[in-house]
Amino acid sequence: MPKGTLDALDQAIIAALEGNIRRPTQAIAEAVSATPATVKRRLDRLQGEQIITLSPLVDLRAAGYEYLLIIGIRVKQLSPYRVAERLGEIPGALTANVTLGTQDIELVAAARDREEASHLLAETLPAIDGIASLEAALSLDVWKFRSGVLDPARVSPKSRPSLLDALDRQIIQSLRHTARKSNRAIAAEIGISETAVRNRLARMQKNKQLNFEHVWKPLGQKDIAAFVGIDVKSGDATAVCQALAEIDSVSFVTTALGRHNIFCTINVDNLETLTRVLHERIIPIPGILSTRPSHCLDQVIHQLELGFII
């Protein structure tokens, strides 16, 4: 089979992983009517060719990050692609997209505290060659991340997950390259019992510190993404966020302080659908005053391990 291509069995295996990327090989084999050996070979190829990535998702707050910043960057003299690559070297940089719109680059970055956020905006970013200006926003309440949607009753500091401890972090580090590593292998690697690994993984998932639900498929040439900054009428942000979160092609929704009242991201497979989602699903939402979309031309960096578990 040509490198990078998918047949029906590959697609069935990927579908069988959605919701639990640690699903046992035997269970996948039964679901797709193949042998376990065939499934293992296919998974090894899919990961080896970087068609899919099977990584655990760790909640940013459980990992100790207090701030999420959405930063629009204008570039001068240098290529925005070169600048975006430099951004990938910054600790806490989660995604950097070269965009067509008001900004040349949209950067999403996490900071552990106010001092770290201030240093990023006042010192680290301005020191990078090619950056002409910054427009930053602070994420407040995340209403949707991937398939997770916030229950309005849980918009409270009390709903924040507790911090991971040192042993939790060791277990997660062991799973960094593939979430399908067995509990036995993890236990042997870090020197604890298999039962302890199993119990800690169960506890982290229950407490929404960690999950294994998403098969990451890198953004391909046929995939279309956009950032949308949204301004709303006073008092309407909650209703607008709830409406945005119900749209399947919207993968991220947050209220914000700064550039706009709300940010969302759209992921579709063609420009026609992007236009339809924006003009037929988003702009007509009651309470929206204006939208400012930026078409993502290329996703230069995307950090898979940190996000929001809702």
C-alpha positions in Angstrom: 0.0 0.0 0.0 1.4 3.5 -0.9 2.8 5.4 2.1 0.2 7.7 3.7 -2.9 6.1 2.2 -5.8 4.6 4.0 -8.0 1.6 3.0 -11.3 0.5 4.4 -9.6 -1.5 7.2 -7.4 1.4 8.3 -10.4 3.6 8.5 -12.4 1.0 10.5 -9.5 0.6 12.9 -9.3 4.4 13.4 -13.0 4.6 14.0 -12.7 1.7 16.6 -10.2 3.8 18.5 -12.3 6.9 18.9 -13.4 7.3 22.4 -10.7 5.0 23.8 -7.3 4.9 22.1 -6.2 2.3 24.7 -8.8 -0.1 23.5 -7.4 -3.6 23.6 -6.1 -5.0 20.2 -8.3 -8.0 20.6 -11.4 -5.9 21.0 -10.5 -3.8 17.9 -9.9 -7.0 15.9 -13.3 -8.3 16.8 -14.9 -4.9 15.9 -13.3 -4.8 12.5 -13.3 -8.5 11.6 -9.5 -8.9 11.4 -6.9 -10.8 13.4 -5.1 -9.1 16.3 -1.8 -9.5 14.4 -3.2 -7.6 11.4 -4.6 -4.8 13.7 -1.2 -4.5 15.4 0.6 -4.2 12.1 -1.8 -1.7 10.8 -1.6 0.4 14.0 2.2 0.3 13.8 2.1 1.5 10.2 -0.5 4.3 10.9 1.6 5.7 13.7 5.0 5.1 12.0 3.8 7.0 8.9 2.3 9.7 11.2 -1.1 9.3 9.7 -2.4 9.2 13.3 -1.0 10.0 16.7 -2.2 8.2 19.8 -1.3 10.5 22.7 -3.0 11.1 26.1 -4.6 14.5 26.6 -3.7 16.2 29.9 -5.8 19.0 31.3 -3.8 22.2 31.3 -5.1 23.2 34.7 -4.1 19.8 36.2 -0.6 20.3 34.7 -0.3 23.6 36.6 -1.1 26.1 33.9 -3.3 29.0 35.0 -3.4 31.1 31.9 -4.3 30.4 28.3 -3.3 33.2 25.9 -4.6 33.7 22.3 -2.1 36.0 20.6 -2.5 37.6 17.2 0.9 38.4 15.6 1.7 40.7 12.8 5.0 40.0 11.0 7.4 42.4 9.2 10.3 41.6 6.8 10.5 37.9 7.6 8.3 35.1 6.4 5.5 34.3 8.9 6.5 30.6 8.5 10.0 31.3 9.8 8.5 33.3 12.7 6.0 30.6 13.5 8.8 28.0 13.6 10.6 30.2 16.2 7.4 30.3 18.2 7.5 26.5 18.5 10.7 26.8 20.6 8.9 28.8 23.3 7.9 26.8 26.4 4.1 26.8 26.7 3.4 27.3 23.0 0.5 25.0 22.1 -0.4 26.0 18.5 0.9 28.4 15.9 -1.0 28.9 12.7 0.0 31.0 9.8 -3.3 32.8 8.9 -4.9 34.9 6.2 -6.8 37.8 7.9 -6.1 40.6 10.3 -3.2 38.7 11.8 -0.3 36.9 10.1 0.0 34.3 12.9 -2.4 33.1 15.6 -0.5 31.7 18.6 -2.1 29.9 21.5 0.2 29.6 24.5 -0.1 28.5 28.1 1.5 30.1 31.2 1.8 28.8 34.7 1.3 32.1 36.4 0.9 35.8 35.9 4.6 36.4 35.9 5.2 33.8 33.2 2.4 35.3 31.1 3.8 38.8 31.5 7.3 37.7 30.6 6.0 36.0 27.4 4.1 39.1 26.2 6.6 41.8 27.3 9.9 40.1 26.7 10.0 36.7 25.0 7.8 37.5 22.0 9.0 41.1 21.3 12.6 39.7 21.2 11.8 37.4 18.2 13.0 38.8 14.9 10.1 39.5 12.5 7.4 40.2 15.0 6.0 43.7 14.4 3.0 43.7 16.8 1.0 41.6 19.2 -2.7 41.6 20.1 -3.3 39.3 23.1 -6.4 37.9 24.7 -6.8 35.9 27.9 -9.0 32.9 27.8 -11.6 32.9 30.6 -14.1 30.0 30.5 -13.5 27.2 27.9 -16.9 26.0 26.7 -15.8 23.4 24.2 -12.6 21.5 23.5 -12.7 18.9 20.8 -15.8 16.8 21.7 -16.1 18.0 25.3 -18.8 20.6 26.0 -19.1 22.5 29.3 -22.1 22.1 31.5 -23.1 25.7 32.5 -23.7 24.5 36.0 -20.0 23.7 36.3 -18.7 27.2 35.4 -17.0 27.6 38.8 -13.4 27.5 40.1 -14.6 24.5 42.1 -14.8 22.5 38.9 -11.1 22.8 38.2 -9.2 19.5 38.3 -6.7 19.0 41.0 -3.0 19.1 40.2 -1.1 16.0 39.1 1.4 14.7 41.5 5.0 13.5 40.6 4.0 9.9 40.1 1.1 10.9 37.9 3.5 12.8 35.7 5.8 9.9 35.4 3.0 7.6 34.2 1.9 10.2 31.7 5.5 10.7 30.5 5.7 6.9 29.9 2.7 7.2 27.7 3.9 10.2 25.8 4.9 8.5 22.6 2.0 6.0 22.5 -1.0 5.8 24.8 -1.3 2.1 24.0 1.7 1.0 26.1 0.5 -1.7 28.5 0.1 -1.0 32.3 2.6 -3.8 32.8 5.2 -2.0 30.7 4.5 1.3 32.4 4.9 -0.3 35.8 8.2 -1.9 34.9 9.6 1.3 33.5 8.9 3.5 36.5 9.2 0.8 39.3 5.7 0.5 40.7 3.0 -2.2 40.6 0.7 -2.8 37.7 -2.2 -2.3 40.1 -0.9 1.1 41.1 -0.7 2.2 37.4 -4.2 0.9 36.7 -5.7 2.7 39.7 -3.9 6.0 39.0 -5.0 6.0 35.4 -8.6 5.3 36.4 -8.4 8.1 39.0 -6.9 10.6 36.6 -9.6 9.9 34.1 -12.4 10.1 36.6 -11.1 13.5 37.9 -10.8 14.8 34.3 -7.0 15.3 34.6 -6.3 12.9 31.7 -8.2 11.2 28.9 -7.6 8.8 26.0 -10.5 9.6 23.8 -9.1 11.3 20.8 -7.3 10.0 17.7 -5.2 12.9 16.5 -5.0 13.2 12.7 -2.6 15.9 11.6 -4.1 18.7 9.6 -3.9 17.7 6.0 -3.8 19.7 2.8 -7.6 19.1 2.3 -8.5 20.2 5.8 -9.6 23.7 6.4 -9.5 25.5 9.7 -10.2 29.1 10.9 -10.0 31.2 14.0 -12.9 33.4 14.7 -12.9 36.4 17.1 -16.5 37.3 18.1 -17.9 40.3 19.8 -21.3 40.1 21.5 -24.0 42.1 23.2 -23.5 42.7 26.9 -24.9 39.8 28.8 -25.2 37.4 25.8 -21.8 35.7 26.0 -23.1 32.6 27.8 -26.0 32.0 25.3 -23.6 32.6 22.3 -21.1 30.1 23.7 -23.7 27.5 24.2 -24.9 27.9 20.6 -21.4 27.7 19.2 -20.7 24.6 21.2 -23.6 22.8 19.6 -22.1 23.2 16.1 -20.2 20.0 15.2 -17.6 21.7 13.1 -16.7 24.1 15.9 -13.9 22.4 18.0 -13.0 25.1 20.5 -15.0 27.9 22.2 -13.8 30.2 25.0 -14.8 33.6 26.4 -12.0 36.0 26.5 -10.6 39.2 27.9 -8.9 41.4 25.3 -9.1 41.3 21.6 -12.7 39.9 21.4 -15.4 38.6 23.8 -15.3 35.1 22.4 -13.0 33.0 20.3 -13.9 29.8 18.4 -12.2 27.5 15.9 -13.8 25.9 12.9 -12.5 22.6 11.3 -14.1 21.5 8.0 -13.0 19.8 4.8 -13.5 22.6 2.3 -13.8 26.3 1.9 -17.5 26.1 0.8 -18.4 24.4 4.1 -16.3 27.0 6.1 -18.2 29.8 4.4 -21.5 28.1 5.1 -20.7 27.4 8.8 -19.6 31.0 9.3 -22.4 32.8 7.5 -25.3 30.4 8.1 -24.6 28.9 11.5 -22.4 31.4 13.4 -23.2 35.0 12.3 -27.0 34.5 12.7 -26.6 33.5 16.4 -28.6 36.0 18.5 -26.4 38.3 20.4 -23.4 38.3 18.0 -22.4 41.9 17.0 -19.4 41.1 14.8 -17.1 38.3 13.7 -13.4 38.5 12.6 -12.3 35.2 11.0 -8.8 34.3 10.1 -8.3 31.4 7.6 -5.5 29.1 8.8 -3.1 28.5 5.8 -0.8 26.2 7.7 -0.5 24.8 11.2 3.2 25.1 11.8 3.1 23.7 15.4 0.5 21.8 17.3 1.3 20.4 20.8 -1.0 17.4 21.3 -0.6 16.6 25.0 -2.1 19.6 26.7 -5.7 20.9 26.4 -9.0 21.0 28.3 -11.0 18.0 29.6 -14.5 19.1 30.0 
